[in-house]
């Protein structure tokens, strides 16, 4: 029986709740992710919510170390392993609750923005025997709401990724540019290009390429604010409209997304496969047209700054070795 179940069973005042199976069933059915680790950082409990949010099944994680399984716990973007700064580690170290907004690496390869809370678990003598961590999606179902509003409109969403289509992105961009010209509401755009996508598709097949495109799409969706808009711009490109963003803020968002995309990959033929991603950007300026704004963003893709993303070069090398 896991420590948290024993504690709830001991403290419960109603006799029916003394049964450990009842307590376990309650915890397992919570909609938020719930993970319990012992003092040695071994996972002893993994809820249904944790399975849904991370894609990792209970039998795949229970008994494993959360430190070794860096894809399960991450308190900052791009983190590879649990560190001494993660909420779970802080709760065990300081004996106090801890929380953070961070990212979990989903089993399918994309990043999920979550609100993480952790508290230490004590035995009846007051000694810390582990910690419990909850995590819930910070921007749950934003894109799904948008899709549901336009389900009857053909051509609104890209068939492969479920993101807004090229036509819809042009319409959003035209509307946003109009607001900028009329009310001076700042905004910027980011272009993401998957390099060598055609080569990847030829080598591993169209389904592998589609899976990788979906992974990148989910990371972009989970990273941006509700006011931002992300869509499929072309076969190998995504476009993001950052509403209310000035140039310095656009730079900040670009670096955050760059860091996250660096770990995006898909499992294919027994190996993690990924592609380099180049990021271009442009900020709306007085006198801009749709064409001039897009041209600046595309030009920055052709001559990217030193901070542009070259995602997962090691994985790209493994893909090349399969040719």
Secondary structure as UniProt FT lines:
FT   HELIX           3..11
FT   HELIX           15..18
FT   HELIX           20..28
FT   STRAND          33..38
FT   TURN            39..40
FT   STRAND          42..46
FT   HELIX           48..54
FT   HELIX           58..61
FT   TURN            62..63
FT   TURN            66..68
FT   TURN            70..72
FT   TURN            77..78
FT   TURN            84..85
FT   HELIX           87..94
FT   STRAND          98..105
FT   TURN            107..108
FT   STRAND          111..122
FT   TURN            124..125
FT   STRAND          128..137
FT   TURN            138..141
FT   HELIX           142..149
FT   TURN            150..152
FT   TURN            154..155
FT   TURN            159..161
FT   HELIX           166..183
FT   STRAND          187..194
FT   TURN            195..196
FT   HELIX           197..204
FT   HELIX           206..223
FT   TURN            226..227
FT   STRAND          229..234
FT   TURN            235..236
FT   STRAND          237..243
FT   HELIX           247..261
FT   TURN            262..263
FT   STRAND          266..268
FT   TURN            269..270
FT   STRAND          271..273
FT   STRAND          277..283
FT   TURN            286..287
FT   HELIX           290..302
FT   TURN            306..307
FT   TURN            311..312
FT   HELIX           313..321
//
